[in-house]
Amino acid sequence: MEKLLLEIGAEEIPAGYIAPALHAMQTLLTEKLAAARIDHGRVRTFGTPRRLAIEIDAMAPKQRSDSREILGPPARIGFDDAGQPTMAAEKFAEKAGVPLSRLKRKVTDKGEYLTARKTERGLATRTVLKTMLPEVVLAVPFPKSMRWADLDITFARPIHTIVALLGEKTVPFSVGNIKSGRNSCGHVFMAPGKVKLGQAGAYADALRQAHVVADIDARRKMVVDEVARAASAAGGRVLEDDELVDIVTNLVENPIATTGRFETEFLEVPKEVLITAMREHQKYFAVVDPVGQLMPAFVAVNNTRTRDLALVATGHERVLRARLSDAKFFYRADLQVSADERLEKLSGVLFQAELGSMRAKSGRIAALGAYLVDAVGGDAALKRQVERAARLCKTDLVSQVVVEFPKLQGVMGRVYAAVAGEPGDIPAAIEEHYRPARSGGVLPQTLTGAIVSIADKMDSICGCFSIGLAPTGAADPYALRRQAIGVVQIMRAMNLSLSLSELIRFGLSQFGGKTANRLDELAAAIYVFFEARIERILTEEGFAKDSVAAVTAVSVDQIPDAWQRVEALDRIRAEADFVPLAVAFKRVVNILKKSDRVAAVPLDESLFEKPCEAKLLKAYQGVQEKVAAQVREGGYEAALRDIATLKGPVDDFFEGVMVMAEDDAVRANRRTLLERLAGLFTHIADFSKITT
């Protein structure tokens, strides 16, 4: 069996396009091979700024033959009374591609039908690939594609070459005005000529000889090693940045690192600004000393080896000096503006057309923050810090540094607040209020930051819902799902016990007339939105789906409490006797749901007809107060264990009496007894949701 190689040579492809494009190429090609019944072995991808390639081992020489039975018309329609084939049989045979003599009769559940066995012989793999490979090339998706010359095809960048080899033979086809062949290209500077490939398996080695490291993992390791070596030569170590390593890996074909330096005067600028200036604009790695302090040095990764690396370093230093001079100017200018002045400037920054400015949003965040402090029992000092941090949390959006480096929003807010002498946790809270930046990201570490973060996210959620911008399907332009998940994660991590529904209503009330007439409707929609996020998080954490459904069906209003209940339920259900217990209490709930609702009636022991009724009441009374106290304290596992002691009396009750008795008074009395019993666990879980 032979190897297949497909390489698309192009002008420089953006670094961020390469990995997704290779993944798509692999998926497209392997799916097409499977659909074409062509077996194969291991699949590898290669990529550099100037090429995307895929190599597949052990390609089958031809397609597998396909034989399948086709069901035709009923036999009575296919043949007449004399046993001669009708037009229906002839058409069926023609469609199946078989002579009339090869039609068979088959008895099915619906009667006797005509059948035919259609066999599709496998074609040579090379023949199939002539059509398949150009389809794959043109189907590779990119965030942005372009046209070139007078062609009607698109790709990330203009295609220059296509290599298509099956073993030693080319697979001939054309894409636009480019014909496939066996010629790749070497390094643009160190080996700019053609690289002729004798066979598909020689690809990686042939390119290495032409100074191109096509294997992304191998090239990434070279980048890491080169950067570490250069940083060590500067007397420090590289500041870890895996994302930058990935970017640089796909910017070069043969990485060579060099060290540069910048003037110490730039160290007066916050390190975050310097690191961002180096990283975002120049793709340079920052260097730190053994204790983690930023050094006036950097590492640049070049795409070619030169005779004089010192001269190359001088060029990098000259470019970076201009960038850092700009950053220093912006920072100094920002220090001349007070936080309150920047707050006023937020009036000119739009949050959302119908929801007003960032200045208005800051005020709503402060109001929500004050509400949250009261809800969690915070003191006056905490409230002052929360309100101040909330008002300042967006002010760095109008700073010159953040306008130049948007990724530093929040970070610069913390820096400017610290320089201005804002007390306590206010500076930290300004940075933390953006957290978590993604699902599973770092959460706020201070209570002030946690409260401001929740307030900011709740304001966005309530505001967007109020103007009809709730997420739909895959559309979530304001990332409300991520923000809701962030609220849940923060409340859980900080163990903030407060009413989610009341918080939602307060958040909606901040928008006045937009929500006044629809407050109940909007509050219910947002609560359901949060409930769905909580269910998903709990399920992803490994809790049983029916346990999650049972707990969320009761309430998710107190978020930490919901976790405590599902954890307790999952621990209890792991025990051997849980299933019969669940069956018993599920029966209680289902009977109450199915029976006609009547006005509440007091329990009358004189209406008991069987000893099992009194026995169940006595057992209930024996645990009632204990369970209620445990539920109030969050001791749900202990409460469930005490409730479990009622299984015997419950079983005896159902065996001894009919709940739906003919006598109205007896029936209502027994229903009241079951309602009291259900009241023990209805604040923990809905047992009707448990799978038994």
C-alpha positions as CSV (number, residue, x, y, z in Angstrom):
1,M,0.0,0.0,0.0
2,E,1.2,3.5,-0.9
3,K,1.2,6.9,0.8
4,L,-0.9,9.8,-0.3
5,L,0.5,13.4,-0.2
6,L,-1.4,16.5,-0.9
7,E,0.4,19.9,-0.4
8,I,-1.1,23.3,-1.2
9,G,1.6,25.9,-1.7
10,A,0.5,29.5,-1.3
11,E,1.6,33.0,-0.4
12,E,2.0,33.6,3.3
13,I,-1.1,32.4,5.2
14,P,-2.0,34.2,8.5
15,A,-0.7,32.2,11.5
16,G,-4.2,31.8,13.0
17,Y,-5.6,30.2,9.9
18,I,-3.2,27.3,9.7
19,A,-4.2,24.9,12.5
20,P,-8.0,25.2,11.8
21,A,-7.4,24.8,8.1
22,L,-5.3,21.6,8.6
23,H,-8.0,20.2,10.9
24,A,-10.6,20.9,8.2
25,M,-8.5,19.4,5.5
26,Q,-8.0,16.2,7.5
27,T,-11.7,16.0,8.3
28,L,-12.8,16.7,4.7
29,L,-10.4,14.2,3.1
30,T,-11.0,11.4,5.6
31,E,-14.7,11.8,5.3
32,K,-14.6,11.7,1.5
33,L,-12.3,8.6,1.6
34,A,-14.7,6.9,3.9
35,A,-17.7,7.7,1.7
36,A,-15.7,6.5,-1.4
37,R,-14.9,3.2,0.4
38,I,-11.2,3.7,0.3
39,D,-9.3,2.3,3.3
40,H,-6.2,3.9,4.7
41,G,-3.8,4.1,7.6
42,R,-2.4,6.9,9.8
43,V,-3.1,10.6,8.8
44,R,-0.6,13.4,9.5
45,T,-0.8,17.1,8.7
46,F,2.0,19.6,8.0
47,G,1.9,23.3,7.8
48,T,4.0,26.4,7.5
49,P,3.1,30.0,6.5
50,R,3.6,28.9,2.8
51,R,2.0,25.5,2.7
52,L,-0.8,23.2,4.0
53,A,-0.2,19.5,3.6
54,I,-1.6,16.2,4.5
55,E,0.0,12.7,4.3
56,I,-2.0,9.5,4.6
57,D,-0.3,6.1,5.0
58,A,-1.4,2.7,3.6
59,M,-3.8,3.8,1.0
60,A,-5.8,1.0,-0.5
61,P,-5.1,0.5,-4.2
62,K,-8.8,0.7,-5.1
63,Q,-12.3,1.2,-3.6
64,R,-14.0,-1.6,-1.8
65,S,-16.7,-3.1,-4.0
66,D,-20.2,-2.4,-2.8
67,S,-23.0,-5.0,-3.0
68,R,-26.5,-4.3,-1.7
69,E,-30.0,-5.5,-2.1
70,I,-32.6,-3.2,-3.6
71,L,-36.3,-3.6,-2.9
72,G,-38.5,-3.1,-6.0
73,P,-42.3,-3.2,-6.7
74,P,-44.6,-5.9,-5.3
75,A,-44.3,-9.2,-7.2
76,R,-47.9,-9.1,-8.3
77,I,-47.2,-5.8,-10.1
78,G,-43.9,-6.9,-11.5
79,F,-45.3,-10.0,-13.2
80,D,-48.7,-10.5,-14.8
81,D,-50.9,-13.6,-14.4
82,A,-49.0,-15.4,-17.1
83,G,-45.8,-14.9,-15.2
84,Q,-44.4,-12.4,-17.7
85,P,-42.5,-9.3,-16.6
86,T,-44.5,-6.1,-16.7
87,M,-43.2,-2.6,-17.5
88,A,-42.7,-2.1,-13.7
89,A,-40.3,-5.0,-13.5
90,E,-38.4,-3.8,-16.6
91,K,-38.0,-0.3,-15.2
92,F,-36.9,-1.7,-11.9
93,A,-34.3,-3.9,-13.6
94,E,-33.1,-1.0,-15.6
95,K,-32.8,1.2,-12.5
96,A,-30.9,-1.5,-10.6
97,G,-28.6,-2.1,-13.6
98,V,-29.3,-5.9,-13.9
99,P,-31.0,-8.1,-16.5
100,L,-34.6,-9.2,-15.9
101,S,-33.4,-12.7,-15.3
102,R,-31.5,-11.7,-12.2
103,L,-34.6,-10.3,-10.4
104,K,-35.6,-12.2,-7.3
105,R,-38.7,-12.6,-5.2
106,K,-38.6,-11.9,-1.5
107,V,-41.3,-12.3,1.1
108,T,-41.5,-9.4,3.5
109,D,-43.9,-8.4,6.3
110,K,-45.8,-6.4,3.7
111,G,-45.9,-9.2,1.2
112,E,-43.9,-10.6,-1.7
113,Y,-41.6,-8.0,-3.5
114,L,-39.1,-8.0,-6.3
115,T,-35.5,-7.5,-5.3
116,A,-32.2,-7.1,-7.1
117,R,-28.6,-7.2,-5.9
118,K,-26.7,-4.2,-7.2
119,T,-22.9,-4.5,-7.2
120,E,-20.7,-1.5,-7.6
121,R,-17.2,-2.5,-8.6
122,G,-14.4,-0.5,-6.9
123,L,-12.4,2.0,-9.0
124,A,-8.6,2.5,-8.7
125,T,-7.9,4.9,-5.9
126,R,-5.8,7.2,-8.1
127,T,-8.8,7.6,-10.4
128,V,-11.1,8.6,-7.6
129,L,-8.5,11.0,-6.2
130,K,-8.4,13.0,-9.4
131,T,-11.9,14.3,-8.6
132,M,-11.7,14.2,-4.8
133,L,-8.5,16.2,-4.2
134,P,-9.5,19.4,-6.0
135,E,-12.8,19.3,-4.1
136,V,-10.9,19.2,-0.8
137,V,-8.6,22.0,-1.8
138,L,-11.5,24.3,-2.7
139,A,-13.5,23.3,0.4
140,V,-11.0,24.3,3.0
141,P,-12.6,27.1,5.1
142,F,-10.9,30.3,6.3
143,P,-12.2,33.3,8.3
144,K,-11.5,35.4,5.2
145,S,-10.7,34.2,1.7
146,M,-9.6,36.1,-1.4
147,R,-9.7,35.9,-5.2
148,W,-6.7,36.6,-7.4
149,A,-6.0,37.2,-11.1
150,D,-9.1,36.5,-13.2
151,L,-9.9,33.2,-11.5
152,D,-13.3,32.5,-9.9
153,I,-11.8,30.3,-7.1
154,T,-11.0,31.5,-3.5
155,F,-8.4,30.6,-0.9
156,A,-6.7,32.2,2.1
157,R,-4.0,33.5,-0.2
158,P,-3.1,32.9,-3.9
159,I,-2.1,29.3,-4.6
160,H,1.2,28.9,-6.3
161,T,1.8,25.1,-6.3
162,I,-0.1,21.9,-5.7
163,V,1.7,18.6,-4.9
164,A,-0.4,15.4,-5.3
165,L,1.4,12.1,-5.1
166,L,0.2,8.6,-4.5
167,G,3.3,6.7,-3.9
168,E,5.7,7.6,-6.7
169,K,2.9,8.7,-9.1
170,T,1.3,12.1,-9.4
171,V,-2.5,12.5,-9.2
172,P,-3.3,14.8,-12.1
173,F,-5.9,17.6,-11.7
174,S,-6.2,21.4,-11.9
175,V,-7.4,24.0,-9.4
176,G,-7.8,27.3,-11.3
177,N,-4.7,27.7,-13.4
178,I,-2.6,25.5,-11.2
179,K,-1.8,22.0,-12.2
180,S,-0.9,19.4,-9.6
181,G,2.6,17.9,-9.8
182,R,5.5,16.8,-7.7
183,N,7.3,20.1,-7.2
184,S,7.2,21.8,-3.8
185,C,9.3,24.8,-2.8
186,G,12.1,25.3,-0.3
187,H,12.7,28.1,2.2
188,V,12.0,31.5,0.7
189,F,15.4,32.9,1.5
190,M,17.7,29.9,2.3
191,A,16.5,27.6,-0.5
192,P,14.2,29.5,-2.8
193,G,14.1,26.9,-5.6
194,K,11.9,24.0,-6.4
195,V,12.0,20.8,-4.3
196,K,11.2,17.8,-6.6
197,L,9.6,14.9,-4.6
198,G,10.3,11.4,-5.9
199,Q,7.6,9.9,-3.7
200,A,5.0,10.9,-1.1
201,G,7.0,9.4,1.8
202,A,10.0,11.7,1.1
203,Y,8.1,14.9,1.9
204,A,9.2,15.9,5.4
205,D,12.9,14.9,4.8
206,A,13.1,16.6,1.5
207,L,11.8,19.9,2.9
208,R,14.2,19.7,5.8
209,Q,17.1,19.6,3.4
210,A,15.6,22.8,1.8
211,H,15.6,24.5,5.3
212,V,11.8,24.0,5.9
213,V,10.5,22.3,9.0
214,A,7.0,21.3,7.9
215,D,6.1,19.3,11.0
216,I,4.4,21.8,13.3
217,D,5.2,20.0,16.5
218,A,8.8,19.7,15.6
219,R,9.0,23.4,14.6
220,R,7.2,24.4,17.9
221,K,9.8,22.5,19.9
222,M,12.5,24.3,17.9
223,V,10.9,27.7,18.8
224,V,10.7,26.8,22.5
225,D,14.4,25.6,22.6
226,E,15.6,28.6,20.6
227,V,13.8,31.2,22.7
228,A,15.0,29.5,25.9
229,R,18.6,29.5,24.6
230,A,18.4,33.2,23.6
231,A,16.8,34.3,27.0
232,S,19.5,32.4,28.9
233,A,22.1,34.2,26.9
234,A,20.6,37.5,28.1
235,G,20.9,36.4,31.7
236,G,17.2,35.5,32.3
237,R,14.4,33.2,31.3
238,V,11.6,33.7,28.9
239,L,8.2,34.8,30.3
240,E,6.0,31.8,29.5
241,D,3.5,32.4,26.8
242,D,2.2,29.3,25.1
243,E,-0.2,31.3,22.9
244,L,2.7,33.4,21.5
245,V,4.7,30.2,20.9
246,D,1.9,28.8,18.8
247,I,1.6,32.1,16.8
248,V,5.3,32.4,16.2
249,T,5.5,28.7,15.2
250,N,3.2,29.4,12.3
251,L,5.0,32.6,11.3
252,V,8.3,30.9,10.4
253,E,9.5,27.9,8.5
254,N,12.9,27.6,10.2
255,P,13.1,29.4,13.6
256,I,16.2,31.2,14.6
257,A,16.0,33.3,17.8
258,T,18.0,36.4,18.7
259,T,18.2,38.6,21.8
260,G,17.7,42.3,21.8
261,R,17.7,44.9,24.6
262,F,15.9,48.2,25.3
263,E,16.7,51.2,27.5
264,T,16.0,50.8,31.2
265,E,14.1,54.1,31.2
266,F,11.2,52.2,29.7
267,L,10.8,50.1,32.8
268,E,8.9,53.0,34.5
269,V,6.0,51.9,32.3
270,P,4.0,49.1,33.9
271,K,5.3,45.7,32.8
272,E,1.9,44.7,31.4
273,V,2.2,47.6,28.9
274,L,5.7,46.7,27.9
275,I,4.9,43.0,27.5
276,T,1.8,43.7,25.4
277,A,3.7,46.1,23.2
278,M,6.3,43.5,22.5
279,R,3.9,40.7,22.1
280,E,1.0,42.2,20.1
281,H,2.9,44.3,17.6
282,Q,6.2,42.6,17.2
283,K,5.6,39.0,18.5
284,Y,8.6,39.3,20.7
285,F,9.0,37.3,23.9
286,A,9.6,39.1,27.2
287,V,12.6,38.1,29.4
288,V,12.4,38.1,33.2
289,D,15.1,37.6,35.8
290,P,15.3,34.6,38.3
291,V,12.8,36.3,40.6
292,G,10.3,37.1,37.8
293,Q,11.1,40.8,37.4
294,L,10.9,42.1,33.8
295,M,14.4,42.7,32.3
296,P,15.2,45.3,29.6
297,A,15.6,42.5,27.1
298,F,13.5,40.5,24.6
299,V,13.7,37.5,22.2
300,A,12.8,37.8,18.6
301,V,12.3,34.7,16.4
302,N,13.5,35.1,12.8
303,N,12.7,33.1,9.8
304,T,16.2,32.8,8.4
305,R,19.8,32.4,9.7
306,T,22.0,35.4,8.9
307,R,25.7,35.9,9.1
308,D,25.4,38.7,11.6
309,L,22.7,38.1,14.2
310,A,23.9,41.2,16.1
311,L,22.9,43.4,13.1
312,V,19.5,41.7,13.1
313,A,19.1,42.4,16.8
314,T,19.9,46.0,16.2
315,G,17.0,46.2,13.7
316,H,14.6,44.6,16.1
317,E,15.7,47.1,18.9
318,R,15.1,50.1,16.6
319,V,11.6,49.0,15.8
320,L,10.7,48.2,19.4
321,R,12.2,51.4,20.7
322,A,9.6,53.3,18.6
323,R,6.8,51.1,20.0
324,L,7.9,51.5,23.6
325,S,8.3,55.3,23.2
326,D,4.7,55.5,22.1
327,A,3.6,53.3,25.1
328,K,5.6,55.5,27.5
329,F,4.0,58.6,26.0
330,F,0.4,57.2,26.3
331,Y,1.0,56.1,29.9
332,R,2.4,59.4,31.0
333,A,-0.5,61.2,29.3
334,D,-3.0,59.0,31.1
335,L,-1.5,59.7,34.5
336,Q,-2.4,63.4,34.0
337,V,-6.1,62.5,33.8
338,S,-8.1,61.7,37.0
339,A,-10.4,58.8,37.3
340,D,-13.4,61.0,37.7
341,E,-12.5,62.9,34.5
342,R,-12.3,59.6,32.7
343,L,-15.7,58.6,34.2
344,E,-17.3,61.6,32.7
345,K,-15.7,60.8,29.3
346,L,-17.6,57.5,29.4
347,S,-20.8,59.4,28.6
348,G,-19.5,59.4,25.0
349,V,-18.8,55.7,24.9
350,L,-21.7,53.6,23.8
351,F,-22.5,50.4,25.6
352,Q,-25.5,49.5,23.4
353,A,-27.7,51.8,21.3
354,E,-30.9,51.1,23.3
355,L,-29.1,50.7,26.7
356,G,-27.1,53.9,26.7
357,S,-23.6,54.8,27.5
358,M,-20.9,53.1,29.5
359,R,-21.3,56.0,32.0
360,A,-25.0,54.9,32.5
361,K,-23.9,51.3,32.8
362,S,-21.3,52.1,35.5
363,G,-24.1,53.7,37.5
364,R,-26.3,50.6,37.2
365,I,-23.4,48.4,38.2
366,A,-22.8,50.5,41.3
367,A,-26.5,50.2,42.2
368,L,-26.5,46.4,41.6
369,G,-23.2,46.1,43.6
370,A,-24.8,47.9,46.6
371,Y,-27.8,45.6,46.4
372,L,-25.5,42.6,46.4
373,V,-23.6,43.8,49.4
374,D,-26.8,44.1,51.4
375,A,-28.0,40.7,50.1
376,V,-24.8,38.9,51.3
377,G,-24.8,40.8,54.6
378,G,-21.8,43.0,53.9
379,D,-20.8,46.0,55.9
380,A,-20.7,49.7,55.0
381,A,-17.0,49.6,54.3
382,L,-17.5,46.8,51.7
383,K,-20.4,48.8,50.1
384,R,-18.2,51.9,49.7
385,Q,-15.5,49.9,48.0
386,V,-17.9,48.1,45.7
387,E,-19.7,51.3,44.7
388,R,-16.4,53.1,44.0
389,A,-14.9,50.1,42.1
390,A,-18.1,49.8,40.1
391,R,-18.0,53.4,39.0
392,L,-14.4,53.2,38.0
393,C,-14.3,49.8,36.4
394,K,-14.9,51.0,32.9
395,T,-12.9,54.2,33.0
396,D,-9.8,52.8,31.5
397,L,-11.7,52.3,28.2
398,V,-11.0,55.9,27.4
399,S,-7.3,55.8,28.4
400,Q,-4.8,56.2,25.6
401,V,-3.0,52.9,26.6
402,V,-6.2,50.8,26.3
403,V,-7.2,52.5,23.1
404,E,-3.8,51.3,21.7
405,F,-3.8,48.0,23.5
406,P,-7.5,46.9,24.0
407,K,-6.4,43.6,25.7
408,L,-5.2,45.7,28.7
409,Q,-8.7,46.9,29.7
410,G,-9.1,46.1,33.4
411,V,-5.4,45.8,33.9
412,M,-4.8,49.5,33.3
413,G,-7.8,50.3,35.4
414,R,-6.1,48.5,38.3
415,V,-2.8,50.3,37.6
416,Y,-4.3,53.8,37.4
417,A,-6.4,53.2,40.5
418,A,-3.4,52.0,42.5
419,V,-1.3,55.0,41.3
420,A,-4.2,57.3,42.4
421,G,-4.2,55.8,45.8
422,E,-7.6,54.2,45.7
423,P,-8.0,52.2,49.0
424,G,-8.4,48.6,49.8
425,D,-9.5,46.1,47.2
426,I,-10.7,48.8,44.7
427,P,-7.7,48.5,42.3
428,A,-7.9,44.7,42.3
429,A,-11.7,44.7,41.9
430,I,-11.4,46.9,38.7
431,E,-9.2,44.2,37.0
432,E,-11.1,41.3,38.5
433,H,-14.6,42.4,37.3
434,Y,-13.9,41.1,33.8
435,R,-13.2,37.6,35.2
436,P,-13.8,34.9,34.2
437,A,-12.7,35.8,30.7
438,R,-13.7,32.4,29.5
439,S,-15.3,29.2,30.7
440,G,-13.0,27.7,33.4
441,G,-11.0,30.9,33.5
442,V,-9.5,32.6,36.6
443,L,-12.2,33.9,39.0
444,P,-12.1,37.1,41.1
445,Q,-10.0,36.6,44.2
446,T,-11.5,39.5,46.3
447,L,-15.1,39.8,47.5
448,T,-15.2,43.3,46.2
449,G,-14.1,42.1,42.7
450,A,-16.6,39.2,42.8
451,I,-19.5,41.5,43.6
452,V,-18.6,44.0,40.9
453,S,-18.1,41.2,38.4
454,I,-21.6,39.7,39.2
455,A,-23.1,43.2,39.0
456,D,-21.6,43.9,35.6
457,K,-22.6,40.6,34.1
458,M,-26.2,40.8,35.5
459,D,-26.6,44.3,34.1
460,S,-25.6,43.0,30.6
461,I,-27.9,40.0,30.8
462,C,-30.9,41.9,32.1
463,G,-30.4,44.8,29.7
464,C,-30.0,42.6,26.7
465,F,-33.1,40.5,27.6
466,S,-35.1,43.7,28.1
467,I,-34.6,44.8,24.5
468,G,-35.0,41.4,22.9
469,L,-31.3,40.4,22.6
470,A,-31.6,37.1,24.3
471,P,-29.3,34.4,22.8
472,T,-30.9,32.3,20.1
473,G,-29.4,29.1,18.8
474,A,-25.7,29.7,18.0
475,A,-26.2,33.5,18.1
476,D,-25.0,35.2,21.3
477,P,-23.3,38.4,20.2
478,Y,-23.1,39.8,23.7
479,A,-21.7,36.5,25.2
480,L,-24.6,36.3,27.7
481,R,-24.2,32.5,28.1
482,R,-20.6,33.0,29.1
483,Q,-21.5,35.8,31.5
484,A,-24.3,33.8,33.1
485,I,-21.8,30.9,33.6
486,G,-19.4,33.4,35.2
487,V,-22.1,34.6,37.6
488,V,-22.8,31.0,38.6
489,Q,-19.1,30.1,39.0
490,I,-18.4,33.2,41.2
491,M,-21.4,32.7,43.4
492,R,-20.4,29.1,44.0
493,A,-16.7,29.8,44.5
494,M,-17.4,32.6,47.0
495,N,-20.4,30.8,48.5
496,L,-22.6,33.8,48.0
497,S,-26.1,32.7,49.2
498,L,-28.7,35.1,47.9
499,S,-31.8,34.9,45.9
500,L,-31.1,34.7,42.1
501,S,-34.7,35.5,41.2
502,E,-34.7,38.7,43.4
503,L,-31.3,39.7,41.9
504,I,-32.8,39.3,38.4
505,R,-35.8,41.5,39.3
506,F,-33.6,44.2,40.8
507,G,-31.3,44.1,37.7
508,L,-34.4,44.5,35.4
509,S,-35.8,47.4,37.5
510,Q,-32.7,49.4,36.6
511,F,-34.0,49.8,33.1
512,G,-37.2,51.6,34.0
513,G,-39.8,51.8,31.3
514,K,-38.1,49.1,29.2
515,T,-39.1,46.5,31.7
516,A,-41.9,48.0,33.9
517,N,-44.8,46.3,32.0
518,R,-43.0,43.0,31.5
519,L,-41.0,42.5,34.7
520,D,-42.5,39.1,35.6
521,E,-42.2,37.7,32.0
522,L,-38.6,38.9,31.7
523,A,-37.6,37.7,35.1
524,A,-39.0,34.2,34.4
525,A,-37.2,34.1,31.1
526,I,-33.8,35.0,32.6
527,Y,-34.3,32.6,35.5
528,V,-34.9,29.8,33.0
529,F,-31.8,30.9,31.1
530,F,-29.7,30.6,34.3
531,E,-31.4,27.3,35.1
532,A,-30.2,25.9,31.8
533,R,-26.6,27.0,32.4
534,I,-26.6,25.5,35.9
535,E,-28.0,22.2,34.6
536,R,-25.2,22.1,31.9
537,I,-22.5,22.9,34.4
538,L,-23.7,20.3,36.9
539,T,-23.9,17.6,34.2
540,E,-20.4,18.5,32.8
541,E,-19.0,18.1,36.4
542,G,-20.2,14.5,36.3
543,F,-23.4,14.5,38.4
544,A,-26.1,12.1,37.2
545,K,-28.5,13.8,34.8
546,D,-31.6,12.7,36.7
547,S,-30.0,13.9,40.0
548,V,-29.5,17.3,38.3
549,A,-33.0,17.3,37.0
550,A,-34.4,16.4,40.4
551,V,-32.6,19.2,42.1
552,T,-33.1,21.9,39.5
553,A,-36.8,21.1,39.3
554,V,-37.1,22.2,43.0
555,S,-35.1,25.4,42.7
556,V,-31.8,27.0,41.7
557,D,-32.6,30.2,43.4
558,Q,-29.7,29.8,45.9
559,I,-26.8,28.7,43.7
560,P,-24.4,27.2,46.3
561,D,-27.4,25.4,47.8
562,A,-28.2,23.7,44.5
563,W,-24.7,22.2,44.4
564,Q,-25.0,21.0,48.0
565,R,-28.3,19.3,47.3
566,V,-27.0,17.5,44.1
567,E,-23.8,16.4,45.9
568,A,-25.9,15.0,48.8
569,L,-28.3,13.2,46.4
570,D,-25.5,11.7,44.3
571,R,-23.7,10.4,47.4
572,I,-26.9,8.8,48.8
573,R,-27.9,7.2,45.5
574,A,-24.5,5.4,45.4
575,E,-25.7,3.2,48.2
576,A,-27.2,-0.2,47.5
577,D,-30.7,0.5,49.0
578,F,-31.3,3.8,47.2
579,V,-33.3,2.4,44.3
580,P,-36.2,0.9,46.5
581,L,-36.1,4.1,48.6
582,A,-36.4,6.3,45.4
583,V,-39.2,4.1,44.1
584,A,-41.2,4.6,47.3
585,F,-40.8,8.4,47.4
586,K,-41.3,8.7,43.7
587,R,-44.6,7.0,44.2
588,V,-45.6,9.5,46.8
589,V,-44.8,12.4,44.5
590,N,-46.6,10.9,41.5
591,I,-49.8,10.1,43.5
592,L,-49.9,13.7,44.7
593,K,-49.3,15.0,41.1
594,K,-52.0,12.8,39.6
595,S,-54.7,13.1,42.2
596,D,-57.2,15.9,42.1
597,R,-56.1,19.0,44.0
598,V,-58.3,19.9,46.9
599,A,-58.3,22.6,49.4
600,A,-55.8,22.0,52.2
601,V,-57.4,20.0,55.1
602,P,-56.0,19.4,58.5
603,L,-54.9,15.8,59.3
604,D,-57.5,14.0,61.3
605,E,-56.2,10.8,63.0
606,S,-59.8,9.7,63.8
607,L,-60.1,9.0,60.0
608,F,-57.3,6.5,60.1
609,E,-58.7,3.0,59.2
610,K,-55.5,1.0,59.3
611,P,-52.6,0.8,61.8
612,C,-50.2,1.5,58.9
613,E,-51.6,5.1,58.7
614,A,-50.8,5.9,62.3
615,K,-47.4,4.1,62.0
616,L,-46.5,6.4,59.1
617,L,-47.6,9.5,60.9
618,K,-45.6,8.6,64.0
619,A,-42.5,7.9,61.9
620,Y,-42.9,11.2,60.1
621,Q,-43.3,13.1,63.4
622,G,-40.1,11.4,64.7
623,V,-37.9,12.9,62.0
624,Q,-39.8,16.1,61.0
625,E,-38.1,18.6,63.2
626,K,-34.7,17.1,62.8
627,V,-35.0,17.1,59.0
628,A,-36.2,20.7,59.0
629,A,-33.2,21.8,61.1
630,Q,-30.8,19.9,58.8
631,V,-32.3,21.5,55.7
632,R,-32.0,25.0,57.2
633,E,-28.3,24.4,57.9
634,G,-27.6,22.8,54.5
635,G,-27.1,19.3,55.9
636,Y,-28.9,17.7,53.0
637,E,-27.1,14.3,53.2
638,A,-28.0,13.9,56.8
639,A,-31.6,15.0,56.1
640,L,-31.9,12.4,53.3
641,R,-30.5,9.7,55.5
642,D,-33.2,10.5,58.1
643,I,-35.9,10.6,55.5
644,A,-34.7,7.2,54.3
645,T,-35.7,5.7,57.6
646,L,-39.3,6.2,56.5
647,K,-39.1,3.7,53.7
648,G,-40.5,0.8,55.7
649,P,-43.6,2.8,57.0
650,V,-44.2,4.2,53.5
651,D,-44.1,0.7,52.0
652,D,-46.5,-0.6,54.7
653,F,-48.8,2.3,54.0
654,F,-49.1,1.6,50.3
655,E,-49.5,-2.1,50.9
656,G,-52.2,-1.5,53.6
657,V,-54.4,1.2,52.2
658,M,-55.7,2.6,48.9
659,V,-54.9,6.3,48.9
660,M,-57.8,7.0,46.4
661,A,-60.4,5.7,48.8
662,E,-64.1,6.0,47.9
663,D,-64.8,8.1,51.0
664,D,-64.0,11.7,50.2
665,A,-62.9,12.5,53.7
666,V,-60.6,9.5,54.0
667,R,-59.1,10.1,50.6
668,A,-58.4,13.8,51.5
669,N,-56.9,12.7,54.8
670,R,-54.6,10.2,53.2
671,R,-53.5,12.8,50.7
672,T,-52.8,15.3,53.5
673,L,-50.6,12.6,55.2
674,L,-48.6,12.1,51.9
675,E,-48.3,15.9,51.5
676,R,-46.7,16.1,54.9
677,L,-44.3,13.3,54.0
678,A,-43.4,14.9,50.6
679,G,-42.8,18.2,52.4
680,L,-39.7,16.6,54.0
681,F,-37.9,16.3,50.7
682,T,-39.6,18.8,48.3
683,H,-37.0,21.4,49.3
684,I,-34.2,19.0,48.4
685,A,-35.2,17.2,45.2
686,D,-38.1,16.1,43.1
687,F,-38.0,12.3,43.3
688,S,-40.3,11.9,40.4
689,K,-37.3,12.9,38.2
690,I,-35.2,10.1,39.5
691,T,-34.7,7.2,37.1
692,T,-35.4,3.9,38.9
